[in-house]
Amino acid sequence: MTASADLLQLIHKKDPKALKQLFDELYPKFSAIALRYAKNTLQAEQLLHQGLLHCFNSAQQQRHLKAIEFDAFLESAFILSCIQTIKEIRNEYYVSSTVHATESQPGIYNLFDSQEWTDLNQVSTEVLILSLQQLVPSQRLVFNLHVIDGKSLNDAANFLESSIETVKSNLEKARYHLQKNIEKNLKK
């Protein structure tokens, strides 16, 4: 979407037709983003609705933005809204901080137990999204921000209000667990 100067003026004036046009243009793209950040489709729908509402409110207040900056601003505002919503789900964060051993014998667990990796270019979008949704929230957020949305590690740390070391740690865990989730989901 590239907003025109006329559309921006109408959005600032809260014109219903302009807001409907903005909604129609944002919905498909932001649905995909919400699905990546969410744990499941129900949570994605919640993120989408809250994020779009946040974007509309923010869009109406940003009168200084030029049309060329508007798209990046809205996407950034939407992603921040998704992050805030996920961080507010406290019980999910509690569950994500617990570690469950998968081996019956202690001391055998090895993070790098296999050097064989699935070629991600051969994985369907559905399997990839499902595998991404199965990551714990902290890992899912970092992976989306850094790998998919292309934010630097410093920017991701700022978005998440976290240290760079925590972001790096969660990114490595996310990469490992995403690979394992993909392998598990391909076997289904």
N, C-alpha and C positions, 0 to 999 in steps of 0.2 A: 504494500500500500504506500502510495506517496500522496500525502495530503496536499491539496492546493491551498493557496492563501485564502481563497473565498470560503472553502470548507472550514478552515480554521476559524475564520471570523464567525461563521454560523454556529460552530461548536461553542465558541466563547459566549455567544448569545443564547445558548441552550435551545437552539432550533431543533424540534423533534425530528424533522426529516434528516438533518445533518447527523444527529446522534444515531438514528437508525442506519444511515449509510456507514457510519463509523463502526457500529456494531456488526453489520453484515460483513465488513471487510476484516475486522479483527477476529471474529468468532472462529473461523477455521484454523488460523495460525495459532491463536491463543489456546484453542482446544488441544492442539498437539503439544504445546508447551506444558499445559496443566497435566496432561496425561503422563508426561515424562517425570514431572516433579511429584506426582501423587503416588500413593501406595496402591490405589485401586481406582476403578472408574467412578465410584461414588465420591471419593475424596477429590478426584479430578474435577467433577462437576461443581463441588463446593469451592474449590480453588478458582475455577473459571468464573463463577458468579461473583465471588468476592473481588477477584482481580479485575474483572471488567468494571464493576462499580467503582473501584479505586481509580482505574484508568480514566473513566468518565469524569470523576470529580477532579482529578489532577489535570486532565486536558482542559477543562474549563477555567482553571486557575492559571495556566501557563501562557499568558498572553505575549510574553517576550520571545517565545520559540518561533523559529522560522519553519516553513514547511519541510525543509530538508532535515531538520533536527527532530521533528515531531515523531516520526516512526521509532527512532532509537529511544526517545524519551518514553514513549508508551510501552515498548517492550521491556525496558529497564524497570519501569513502574510496576508492570505486571509481574515480572520475576520477583521483585522485592515483596510484593503482596503475597505471592505463593510462599516465599520463604518465611515470612512472618506468620502466616496461617499454619504452616507445618510446625514451626517452633512453638506455637501456642498449644499444640496437641501434646500435652505433657505426658500422658500415659504411654504414648508411642515412644517418646524419648526415654522413658524409664525402661521400657522393654528393650530398646536398642542398646542400652548401656550394659545389659547383662550378656554374659558370654555363655554359650552352650557348647560343651564338648561334644564332638561327633564321634570320637573314637572311644571304644570301651576300655582300652588300656591307657592309663595316664602316661604322659610323656611321649606319645607317638605322634601327636599332632604336629604337622610341619606345614607352614604357610606356603612353602614352595615345593610341595610334594610332586608336582608334575610339571614338566617342561613343555608338554604338548598343549597347544592352544588352538581353539576353534577359530577358523577364519570367519571374522565377523561379516565379511562381504557375502558369505553364503547363508547367513541367518536371516530368516524372514523378519519383517518389521514387528509382527505380532509377538514373536518369541523374544525379540530384543526389548520391546516395551515391557512385557511381562517380567523378564529377568531384571530389568531396571527397577520396576516397581517392587520387587522382592528385596531390594537393598534396604538396610535400615536408613532412617531419614537423614542422619548426618552424612552418610556416604552418598546417598542419592542426591542430596543438595550439592555437595562438592563436585560430584561427577558431572551433573548437569551444568553447573556454572562453568567449570574449567574445560571439560572435554567437549561438550555439545555447544554451549553458548560462547565458548572462546574467551572467557574472562581469565585474566592472569591470576596466579595464586594469591597475590596481594589483594587484588580486587575481590576475589572470592572470600578471603579472610575478612575484608571490610564489610561485604554484603552480609556475612554470617556473624559478624561481631565476634570473631574467633581469632586465635593466634595462627600464624603461618605454619607452625609446627603441627598444630591440630589439623589444619587443612591438608597438609602433605600426608599425614598419617591416614586420614579418612580417604584421601584419593587413592592411596596404595591399596587399602582394604577394599575400596569400591571396585577397583580394577580386578582384584583377585576374586571377590565374591560374584561380580558380574559374570566373569568367565565360568565359574562353577555353576551359577544359576542357569546360564545358557546351556551348558552341558546337560544339566538335569532336565531342563525344559525340552531339549531336543529328543531326549529319551522317551518322553511321554507320548 
